[in-house]
Amino acid sequence: MNPISSRLNSSYRLPIPHTFSLISAMSFSSSGSPKAPTFKEDEEEEDNLRQVLKYHKQTKHSFTGYARGPRGLDWANQPNPFRRYLSSPLLPLQHSSSGHHHDSLLYSSLFDSSLSPPKPISLSTISRLLYHSLALSAWKTAGTSTWPLRVNPSSGNLHPTEAYLISPPIPSLSETSFVAHYAPKEHSLEVRAHIPPTFFPNFFPENSFLIGVSSIFWREAWKYGERAFRYCNHDVGHAIAALSVATGELGWELKLLDGLGSDDLKVLMGLPESPEIESEHPDCLLLVFPKGGASDVINIDYKGISSAIREEFNTLEWKGSPNVLSKEHLCWDIIYKTAEAVKKPSLISTSSSIDPSCFRGSCVFSRSSYKELTVSQVVRMRRSAVDMDGVTFIDKSVFYQMLMHCLPSGSTNGEPQREQLALPFRALPWDCAEVHLALFVHRVSGLPKGLYFLVRNEDHLGDLKRAMRSEFEWRRPDGCPDDLPLYMLAEGDCQRMAKGLSCHQDIAGDGCFSLGMVARFEPVMREKGSWMYPRLFWETGVVGQVLYLEAHAMGISATGIGCYFDDPVHEVLGIKDSSFQSLYHFTVGGPVLDKRIMTLPAYPGPTSDV
């Protein structure tokens, strides 16, 4: 029986499961009908953009075949999930014996415009920041297998993301400024180098520090092959949001400094010259600073910072050698070619400013939707659901509240959603949101089943309507808050369709709702540069992290879905060119718990090696 209502099927003739075999995946032109570019493109940039579009097209899944990947898993060469710098000094961080801190904020108040006063930078607060963002959250064991989970999620639990603390002196931790690698298994810092004492006073506000983020593509490519580059960048976005939430709970702010090039970041973090396949790709640099400092506006001198890095950091004595992750490898060349193509050049802007006074709190529509849980409890209880129960419903007020916290501009007092001013989206440096949500609503009390759309940047509404099916209704659902730009496109049962589009995974149809994150795509890269490609995935990861935390704070669960059929999703929406693309899928609902799996504390963890 056709699962779509007769109204949906007859009016729109959307591709539905029993006709999937008749739908050929569309082949998008790299040119399409883009707007005239505003980014001054030279021949090298055109080559980079061609490489990005080639990669994106080549790594699409379709009904007729999946993106290239290993034919089986080489368990003997599964990458070590933990990078260590052998022989570098190890500084242990503090643990919370109860798993959460008694002075932690209630999660429901985290998104208010006025957070608690900033806590001082100390061994305790640095420990707490990393414990609530990138640390282990638990160990799982079943039979003879044992594996760790982390606070920040990762595709396949493979964790390509590494983090580095670049900091001035911190009492009880280091008497000098330093660069250290975070080792999550030990919840410790590996000191890589001591840096000039003038670096922070010359360029950054008082009581601030930096966090560098990098990716080891091999960890994901071992399982997922060529599509792994996408997943690594999802994970970068999840890590940015996890760090942003953890800093917010401490009364700090976090902002991605995007004016430095990839080469500068590599030198600043001291990334080693490992064999290419195990090398770390420098992703981004995050500034952490106290909210409400002496100066509201923070000026960033990228030119001066870049000069200091090149002059002072290249001569540092770097300690420790990176461990080997696998004995043998299978190299997917297109990942490394694309990573090279999206490297951000240095000094696109020589300076910029950060004005925290513009930051906003998020809208609260239904505070009663949340359990009485603290931020520390929510972030450390986050898990990726393996299955959904297919019976759990949420009220539409819960659904609306969850989506309110996905809005980039927060509480706008009637102004359109556009700029990224709310936690955690304000961590991102591009001014306006580029990602929207196409929602398959399955089990939301008070809302008809069907296809909905959340417009996260209302400047895009006209382009979205032109790019998508003309038959869509674009009707505001009943009871929707005035400042939530949510639209019903078509009514009908989409469960089988959602499952089919997400690589036939039941979890996409068995939750309360699932979604595809639809980004403005080729026009963004033509306007700004090919280096925006990974950043679009970062934005989807930030949205995904919010959905994870919202779900857990409301007593349900969620999981990211990286496997979906790209162009069939676009065909359902009516998208015929590369102006918009679906970059990440997600599902939220009641989880099914596997009673065969036992949970162990994150620390000290099992005594045997994993």
C-alpha positions as CSV (number, residue, x, y, z in Angstrom):
1,M,0.0,0.0,0.0
2,N,1.3,3.5,-0.9
3,P,2.2,5.1,2.4
4,I,1.7,8.7,1.2
5,S,-1.8,10.1,1.5
6,S,-3.7,10.3,-1.7
7,R,-3.6,14.1,-1.4
8,L,0.2,14.1,-1.3
9,N,0.6,11.5,-4.0
10,S,-1.9,12.8,-6.5
11,S,-1.0,16.4,-6.1
12,Y,2.8,16.2,-6.1
13,R,3.8,12.8,-7.4
14,L,6.7,12.7,-5.1
15,P,9.1,9.7,-5.5
16,I,7.9,7.2,-3.0
17,P,9.4,3.8,-2.0
18,H,7.7,1.5,-4.5
19,T,8.8,3.7,-7.4
20,F,12.3,4.2,-6.1
21,S,13.7,1.8,-8.7
22,L,12.2,3.9,-11.5
23,I,13.9,7.1,-10.4
24,S,17.4,7.6,-11.8
25,A,19.7,9.8,-9.7
26,M,20.0,13.2,-11.2
27,S,23.4,14.4,-12.4
28,F,24.0,18.0,-11.4
29,S,25.9,20.3,-13.6
30,S,28.7,22.2,-11.9
31,S,27.6,25.3,-13.7
32,G,23.8,25.2,-13.4
33,S,22.5,28.7,-13.4
34,P,24.5,30.5,-10.8
35,K,24.3,34.1,-10.0
36,A,27.1,36.3,-11.3
37,P,30.0,35.6,-8.9
38,T,31.0,38.3,-6.5
39,F,34.2,36.5,-5.5
40,K,37.2,37.5,-7.6
41,E,38.1,34.1,-9.1
42,D,41.4,33.4,-10.7
43,E,42.4,30.3,-12.5
44,E,43.5,28.5,-9.4
45,E,40.2,29.2,-7.6
46,E,38.3,27.9,-10.6
47,D,40.4,24.7,-10.5
48,N,39.7,24.4,-6.8
49,L,35.9,24.8,-7.3
50,R,35.9,22.2,-10.1
51,Q,37.6,19.8,-7.7
52,V,35.1,20.4,-5.0
53,L,32.1,20.0,-7.3
54,K,33.7,16.8,-8.7
55,Y,34.2,15.4,-5.2
56,H,30.7,16.3,-4.1
57,K,29.1,14.6,-7.2
58,Q,31.4,11.6,-7.1
59,T,30.6,10.9,-3.4
60,K,26.8,11.0,-3.8
61,H,24.9,7.8,-2.9
62,S,22.2,6.8,-5.4
63,F,19.6,4.1,-5.8
64,T,21.9,2.5,-8.3
65,G,25.1,2.6,-6.3
66,Y,26.9,3.9,-3.3
67,A,30.0,6.2,-3.2
68,R,33.2,4.3,-3.5
69,G,34.4,2.7,-0.2
70,P,36.1,-0.4,1.1
71,R,34.4,-3.7,0.2
72,G,34.8,-4.9,3.8
73,L,36.3,-3.7,7.1
74,D,40.0,-4.5,7.6
75,W,39.8,-5.0,11.3
76,A,43.5,-5.7,11.6
77,N,44.2,-2.1,10.5
78,Q,41.3,-0.3,12.3
79,P,42.8,3.1,13.1
80,N,43.7,3.8,16.7
81,P,41.0,6.3,17.9
82,F,43.5,8.1,20.2
83,R,46.4,10.2,18.9
84,R,49.3,10.4,21.4
85,Y,52.5,12.4,21.2
86,L,55.1,9.9,22.5
87,S,57.6,11.3,25.0
88,S,55.8,14.7,25.4
89,P,55.0,15.8,29.0
90,L,51.6,14.8,30.2
91,L,49.6,17.2,32.4
92,P,46.6,15.4,34.0
93,L,43.3,17.3,34.2
94,Q,40.7,17.2,36.9
95,H,37.8,14.8,36.9
96,S,34.3,15.1,38.4
97,S,33.6,12.0,40.4
98,S,29.9,12.5,40.1
99,G,30.0,13.0,36.4
100,H,28.5,16.6,36.7
101,H,29.2,19.8,38.6
102,H,26.8,21.0,41.3
103,D,27.1,24.6,40.2
104,S,26.3,23.8,36.6
105,L,23.5,25.8,34.9
106,L,20.1,24.3,34.2
107,Y,20.2,23.3,30.5
108,S,16.9,25.2,29.9
109,S,18.6,28.5,31.0
110,L,21.8,28.0,28.8
111,F,20.3,29.9,25.9
112,D,19.3,33.0,27.8
113,S,20.9,36.2,26.7
114,S,22.6,36.7,30.1
115,L,24.7,33.9,31.3
116,S,26.4,33.5,34.6
117,P,29.5,35.7,35.3
118,P,32.7,34.3,33.6
119,K,34.7,32.0,35.8
120,P,38.5,32.5,36.0
121,I,40.8,30.5,33.7
122,S,42.3,27.8,35.9
123,L,43.2,24.1,36.0
124,S,39.6,23.5,37.3
125,T,37.8,25.4,34.5
126,I,40.0,24.2,31.7
127,S,39.4,20.6,33.0
128,R,35.7,21.3,33.1
129,L,35.6,22.8,29.6
130,L,37.2,19.7,28.0
131,Y,35.4,17.3,30.2
132,H,32.1,18.7,29.0
133,S,33.0,18.9,25.3
134,L,35.6,16.5,24.0
135,A,36.2,13.9,26.8
136,L,35.1,10.4,27.0
137,S,31.5,10.1,28.3
138,A,31.4,6.3,29.0
139,W,32.7,2.9,28.0
140,K,30.5,0.2,26.5
141,T,31.0,-3.5,26.7
142,A,29.3,-6.5,25.1
143,G,30.8,-9.9,25.2
144,T,34.5,-9.6,24.6
145,S,34.2,-6.2,22.9
146,T,34.8,-2.9,24.7
147,W,34.7,0.6,23.2
148,P,34.6,4.2,24.3
149,L,32.0,6.9,23.7
150,R,32.7,10.6,23.7
151,V,30.8,13.8,24.6
152,N,31.2,15.0,21.0
153,P,29.6,12.6,18.5
154,S,31.3,11.2,15.4
155,S,30.3,9.2,12.3
156,G,30.7,5.5,13.1
157,N,32.2,6.5,16.5
158,L,35.6,6.8,14.6
159,H,36.5,10.3,15.9
160,P,38.8,12.0,13.3
161,T,38.8,15.2,15.3
162,E,41.8,16.3,17.4
163,A,42.1,19.4,19.6
164,Y,44.9,21.6,20.7
165,L,45.0,24.2,23.5
166,I,47.1,27.3,22.8
167,S,47.2,29.3,26.0
168,P,48.9,31.8,28.2
169,P,50.1,30.6,31.6
170,I,47.4,28.9,33.7
171,P,47.8,28.5,37.5
172,S,48.6,25.0,38.6
173,L,48.9,23.9,35.0
174,S,51.7,25.8,33.3
175,E,53.9,28.7,34.4
176,T,54.5,29.6,30.7
177,S,52.5,30.0,27.6
178,F,52.2,26.7,25.7
179,V,50.7,24.6,23.0
180,A,49.2,21.2,24.2
181,H,47.4,18.4,22.5
182,Y,44.3,17.1,24.3
183,A,44.3,13.4,25.0
184,P,40.7,12.4,25.8
185,K,41.4,8.8,26.9
186,E,43.6,10.1,29.7
187,H,41.7,13.5,30.1
188,S,45.1,15.1,30.0
189,L,47.2,17.7,28.1
190,E,50.3,16.7,26.2
191,V,52.6,19.7,26.1
192,R,54.0,20.1,22.6
193,A,55.8,23.4,23.0
194,H,56.3,26.6,25.1
195,I,55.6,29.7,23.1
196,P,56.7,33.3,23.3
197,P,55.2,35.2,26.4
198,T,54.3,38.2,24.2
199,F,52.0,36.2,21.8
200,F,48.8,36.6,23.8
201,P,49.3,40.1,25.2
202,N,50.1,41.4,21.7
203,F,47.1,40.0,19.9
204,F,44.3,38.8,22.2
205,P,42.2,40.1,25.1
206,E,43.1,39.4,28.7
207,N,41.9,36.0,30.1
208,S,41.5,34.5,26.7
209,F,43.0,31.4,25.0
210,L,42.8,29.5,21.7
211,I,41.6,26.0,20.7
212,G,42.8,24.5,17.4
213,V,40.9,21.7,15.7
214,S,42.2,19.3,13.1
215,S,41.1,16.1,11.4
216,I,42.7,12.8,10.6
217,F,40.8,11.7,7.5
218,W,42.0,8.1,7.6
219,R,40.0,7.3,10.7
220,E,36.7,7.8,8.7
221,A,38.0,6.7,5.4
222,W,39.0,3.3,6.8
223,K,35.2,2.5,7.0
224,Y,33.5,5.0,4.7
225,G,36.0,5.5,1.8
226,E,35.6,8.6,-0.4
227,R,32.6,10.0,1.4
228,A,34.6,10.3,4.6
229,F,35.7,13.9,4.0
230,R,32.0,14.9,4.4
231,Y,31.8,13.0,7.7
232,C,35.0,14.5,9.1
233,N,33.6,18.0,8.5
234,H,30.3,17.1,10.2
235,D,32.4,16.1,13.2
236,V,34.2,19.4,13.2
237,G,30.9,21.2,13.4
238,H,29.8,18.9,16.3
239,A,33.0,19.7,18.1
240,I,32.6,23.5,17.6
241,A,29.1,23.3,19.0
242,A,30.2,21.1,21.9
243,L,33.0,23.5,22.8
244,S,30.6,26.5,22.4
245,V,28.1,25.0,24.8
246,A,30.8,24.1,27.4
247,T,32.3,27.6,27.2
248,G,28.8,29.2,27.6
249,E,28.2,27.2,30.7
250,L,31.4,28.7,32.2
251,G,30.4,32.3,31.3
252,W,32.8,32.4,28.4
253,E,32.3,33.1,24.7
254,L,33.7,31.2,21.7
255,K,34.4,32.5,18.2
256,L,36.0,30.9,15.2
257,L,38.9,33.0,13.9
258,D,38.6,32.5,10.1
259,G,41.1,35.1,8.9
260,L,44.2,32.8,9.1
261,G,45.1,30.4,6.4
262,S,45.5,26.7,6.7
263,D,49.3,27.0,6.6
264,D,49.2,29.3,9.6
265,L,47.0,27.0,11.6
266,K,49.3,24.0,10.9
267,V,52.3,25.9,12.2
268,L,50.4,27.3,15.2
269,M,49.2,23.8,16.3
270,G,52.5,22.2,15.5
271,L,50.9,19.6,13.3
272,P,53.6,16.9,12.5
273,E,54.8,15.9,9.1
274,S,53.2,12.4,9.4
275,P,52.7,10.2,6.3
276,E,50.0,11.9,4.4
277,I,47.3,9.3,5.0
278,E,47.7,9.7,8.8
279,S,48.4,13.4,8.7
280,E,46.2,16.0,10.5
281,H,44.4,18.5,8.4
282,P,44.2,21.9,10.1
283,D,40.5,22.9,10.3
284,C,39.9,25.9,12.4
285,L,41.0,28.1,15.3
286,L,38.7,29.1,18.1
287,L,39.1,32.1,20.4
288,V,37.7,31.6,24.0
289,F,37.2,34.8,25.9
290,P,35.2,36.0,29.0
291,K,31.8,37.5,28.4
292,G,31.5,41.1,29.5
293,G,35.2,42.1,29.5
294,A,36.6,45.6,29.8
295,S,36.2,46.2,26.0
296,D,33.1,45.1,24.3
297,V,34.6,45.0,20.8
298,I,37.6,42.7,20.2
299,N,39.8,43.6,17.3
300,I,41.7,40.8,15.7
301,D,44.9,41.7,13.8
302,Y,45.2,38.7,11.4
303,K,48.2,40.2,9.6
304,G,50.1,40.6,12.8
305,I,49.1,37.2,14.1
306,S,50.1,35.5,10.9
307,S,53.5,37.3,10.9
308,A,54.1,36.2,14.5
309,I,53.3,32.6,13.8
310,R,55.6,32.5,10.8
311,E,58.5,34.2,12.6
312,E,58.2,32.7,16.1
313,F,56.5,29.3,15.9
314,N,58.6,27.7,13.2
315,T,61.7,27.8,15.4
316,L,60.0,26.3,18.5
317,E,61.2,23.0,20.0
318,W,58.2,20.7,19.5
319,K,58.1,17.7,21.9
320,G,56.8,14.2,21.2
321,S,56.3,12.1,18.1
322,P,52.8,11.1,16.9
323,N,51.8,7.5,17.3
324,V,51.1,5.2,14.3
325,L,47.4,4.7,13.9
326,S,47.4,1.7,11.5
327,K,50.0,-0.6,10.1
328,E,48.5,-0.6,6.6
329,H,46.3,1.8,4.7
330,L,44.0,2.2,1.8
331,C,44.4,5.6,0.3
332,W,41.4,7.5,-1.2
333,D,43.2,10.1,-3.3
334,I,40.2,12.3,-4.0
335,I,39.9,13.1,-0.2
336,Y,43.4,14.6,-0.1
337,K,43.0,16.4,-3.4
338,T,39.8,18.0,-2.2
339,A,41.3,18.9,1.2
340,E,44.0,20.7,-0.7
341,A,41.5,22.5,-2.9
342,V,39.5,23.8,0.1
343,K,42.5,25.0,2.2
344,K,41.8,28.6,3.1
345,P,44.5,31.0,1.8
346,S,46.1,33.4,4.3
347,L,44.9,36.9,5.0
348,I,41.7,37.1,2.9
349,S,41.0,39.7,5.5
350,T,43.9,41.4,7.4
351,S,41.7,42.3,10.4
352,S,38.3,41.9,11.9
353,S,36.3,42.7,15.0
354,I,34.1,40.7,17.4
355,D,31.2,42.6,19.1
356,P,29.7,40.3,21.8
357,S,27.1,43.0,22.6
358,C,25.3,41.9,19.4
359,F,24.9,38.3,20.7
360,R,21.4,37.2,21.6
361,G,19.6,34.7,23.6
362,S,17.3,32.1,22.0
363,C,13.5,32.1,22.0
364,V,11.7,30.2,24.7
365,F,8.3,28.9,23.6
366,S,7.9,26.0,26.0
367,R,10.3,25.9,28.9
368,S,8.2,23.1,30.5
369,S,9.4,20.8,27.6
370,Y,12.7,20.4,29.4
371,K,13.6,18.0,32.2
372,E,15.3,19.4,35.3
373,L,18.7,18.6,34.0
374,T,21.9,20.7,34.1
375,V,24.1,21.5,31.2
376,S,26.8,19.1,32.5
377,Q,24.2,16.2,32.8
378,V,22.9,16.8,29.3
379,V,26.2,17.0,27.5
380,R,27.6,13.9,29.2
381,M,24.5,11.8,28.8
382,R,24.3,12.5,25.0
383,R,24.3,9.3,23.0
384,S,23.6,8.4,19.3
385,A,20.5,6.2,19.2
386,V,20.9,3.0,17.3
387,D,17.2,2.4,16.8
388,M,14.0,4.3,17.4
389,D,10.9,2.6,18.9
390,G,8.4,3.7,16.3
391,V,5.8,4.6,19.0
392,T,7.0,7.6,20.9
393,F,5.2,10.9,20.3
394,I,6.2,14.4,21.2
395,D,3.7,17.3,21.6
396,K,3.9,20.1,18.9
397,S,5.0,22.5,21.7
398,V,8.1,20.3,22.2
399,F,8.7,20.2,18.5
400,Y,8.4,24.0,18.2
401,Q,10.8,24.6,21.1
402,M,13.4,22.3,19.7
403,L,13.3,24.1,16.4
404,M,13.4,27.5,18.1
405,H,16.9,26.6,19.4
406,C,17.9,25.7,15.9
407,L,17.4,29.3,14.8
408,P,20.6,31.3,14.1
409,S,19.5,34.7,15.2
410,G,17.8,33.8,18.5
411,S,15.1,36.2,19.8
412,T,14.6,38.8,17.0
413,N,11.6,40.7,18.2
414,G,9.9,40.3,14.9
415,E,13.0,40.8,12.7
416,P,13.7,38.0,10.1
417,Q,16.1,35.1,11.0
418,R,19.4,35.7,9.2
419,E,22.5,36.5,11.2
420,Q,24.2,33.9,13.5
421,L,23.9,35.6,16.9
422,A,22.5,32.9,19.1
423,L,24.4,30.2,21.0
424,P,26.1,28.1,19.6
425,F,25.7,29.5,16.0
426,R,27.5,32.7,16.9
427,A,30.7,30.8,17.1
428,L,30.6,30.6,13.3
429,P,32.3,33.6,11.5
430,W,30.2,33.8,8.3
431,D,27.5,36.4,9.1
432,C,24.4,34.6,7.9
433,A,23.1,31.1,8.1
434,E,23.3,29.0,5.0
435,V,21.6,25.8,6.2
436,H,17.9,25.0,6.3
437,L,15.9,22.0,7.5
438,A,13.5,19.8,5.4
439,L,11.5,17.9,8.0
440,F,9.6,14.6,7.7
441,V,7.1,14.8,10.6
442,H,6.0,11.3,11.7
443,R,4.8,11.4,15.4
444,V,4.2,15.0,16.6
445,S,0.9,15.3,18.5
446,G,-1.2,18.2,17.1
447,L,0.6,18.3,13.8
448,P,-0.4,16.5,10.6
449,K,2.2,14.1,9.3
450,G,4.0,15.4,6.3
451,L,6.8,17.4,4.8
452,Y,7.8,20.7,6.5
453,F,10.6,23.2,6.0
454,L,12.4,25.4,8.5
455,V,13.9,28.5,6.8
456,R,16.9,29.5,9.0
457,N,17.8,32.5,6.8
458,E,14.7,34.2,5.6
459,D,16.6,36.1,2.9
460,H,16.7,32.7,1.1
461,L,12.9,32.2,1.2
462,G,12.3,33.4,-2.4
463,D,15.2,31.4,-3.8
464,L,14.0,28.3,-2.0
465,K,10.5,28.6,-3.3
466,R,11.9,29.0,-6.9
467,A,14.2,26.1,-6.5
468,M,11.7,23.7,-5.0
469,R,8.4,22.2,-6.3
470,S,5.9,24.8,-7.3
471,E,3.0,22.7,-5.9
472,F,4.3,23.0,-2.3
473,E,1.9,24.9,0.0
474,W,4.3,26.9,2.1
475,R,1.6,27.1,4.8
476,R,2.3,28.0,8.4
477,P,1.2,25.2,10.7
478,D,-1.4,25.7,13.4
479,G,-0.1,27.0,16.7
480,C,3.4,27.8,15.2
481,P,5.1,30.7,17.1
482,D,5.1,33.9,15.0
483,D,8.9,34.1,15.1
484,L,9.5,30.5,14.0
485,P,9.8,30.4,10.1
486,L,8.4,26.9,9.8
487,Y,6.2,25.9,6.8
488,M,4.2,22.9,5.8
489,L,5.0,21.9,2.3
490,A,2.8,18.8,1.8
491,E,0.6,16.7,4.1
492,G,0.9,12.9,4.2
493,D,2.6,9.9,5.7
494,C,6.3,10.1,4.9
495,Q,7.7,7.3,7.0
496,R,8.6,4.9,4.2
497,M,9.9,7.6,2.1
498,A,12.1,9.0,4.9
499,K,13.5,5.5,5.4
500,G,14.1,4.9,1.7
501,L,15.9,8.2,1.2
502,S,18.2,7.5,4.2
503,C,19.7,4.4,2.7
504,H,16.7,2.3,3.7
505,Q,17.4,2.8,7.4
506,D,14.4,2.3,9.6
507,I,15.6,4.8,12.1
508,A,14.7,7.7,9.7
509,G,11.0,6.7,9.8
510,D,10.7,5.3,13.4
511,G,11.3,8.5,15.3
512,C,9.1,11.5,16.0
513,F,10.6,13.3,13.0
514,S,13.6,13.2,10.7
515,L,15.2,15.8,8.5
516,G,17.6,16.7,5.8
517,M,19.8,19.7,6.2
518,V,19.6,21.7,2.9
519,A,22.4,24.2,2.3
520,R,22.8,27.0,-0.1
521,F,25.6,25.4,-2.1
522,E,27.3,26.4,-5.3
523,P,26.4,30.1,-5.0
524,V,28.1,30.3,-1.6
525,M,31.4,29.0,-3.0
526,R,31.2,31.2,-6.0
527,E,30.6,34.3,-3.8
528,K,33.2,33.5,-1.1
529,G,35.5,30.7,-2.3
530,S,35.8,26.9,-2.5
531,W,37.0,26.9,1.2
532,M,33.4,27.4,2.2
533,Y,32.7,23.7,1.2
534,P,33.8,22.2,4.5
535,R,32.3,25.1,6.4
536,L,28.8,24.3,5.1
537,F,29.2,20.9,6.7
538,W,30.5,22.5,9.9
539,E,27.2,24.5,10.1
540,T,25.2,21.3,9.7
541,G,27.2,19.7,12.5
542,V,26.5,22.7,14.8
543,V,22.7,22.3,14.0
544,G,23.0,18.6,14.6
545,Q,24.7,19.1,18.0
546,V,21.8,21.4,19.1
547,L,19.3,18.7,18.1
548,Y,21.2,16.0,20.1
549,L,21.2,18.2,23.2
550,E,17.6,19.3,22.8
551,A,16.4,15.8,22.4
552,H,18.3,14.5,25.5
553,A,17.2,17.5,27.6
554,M,13.6,16.6,26.7
555,G,13.9,13.0,27.6
556,I,14.2,11.4,24.1
557,S,17.2,10.8,21.8
558,A,18.6,11.5,18.4
559,T,21.2,10.4,15.9
560,G,22.9,11.9,12.8
561,I,22.6,10.1,9.5
562,G,25.4,10.4,7.0
563,C,24.1,7.8,4.6
564,Y,21.3,9.0,2.4
565,F,20.6,9.1,-1.4
566,D,21.6,12.7,-2.3
567,D,19.8,13.4,-5.6
568,P,16.6,11.5,-4.8
569,V,16.3,13.8,-1.7
570,H,16.6,16.7,-4.1
571,E,14.0,15.2,-6.4
572,V,11.5,15.0,-3.6
573,L,12.1,18.7,-2.9
574,G,12.1,19.6,-6.6
575,I,15.7,20.8,-6.6
576,K,17.1,20.5,-10.1
577,D,20.5,22.2,-9.9
578,S,23.3,22.8,-7.4
579,S,21.9,26.0,-5.9
580,F,20.9,24.0,-2.8
581,Q,22.1,20.5,-1.7
582,S,21.3,18.2,1.2
583,L,24.4,17.7,3.3
584,Y,23.3,15.8,6.5
585,H,20.3,13.9,7.7
586,F,19.1,13.5,11.3
587,T,16.4,11.7,13.3
588,V,14.8,12.4,16.7
589,G,12.6,10.1,18.7
590,G,12.3,7.5,21.4
591,P,15.4,5.3,21.5
592,V,15.5,1.5,21.7
593,L,18.0,0.4,24.3
594,D,20.1,-2.7,23.8
595,K,20.1,-4.5,27.1
596,R,23.0,-6.7,26.0
597,I,25.3,-3.7,26.2
598,M,26.7,-2.7,29.6
599,T,27.8,0.9,30.4
600,L,31.0,1.5,32.3
601,P,32.3,4.9,33.7
602,A,34.4,7.0,31.4
603,Y,37.2,7.3,33.9
604,P,39.4,5.5,34.9
605,G,38.0,3.2,32.2
606,P,38.8,-0.5,31.5
607,T,42.3,-1.6,32.5
608,S,43.0,-3.4,29.2
609,D,43.9,-1.5,26.0
610,V,41.2,-1.0,23.4
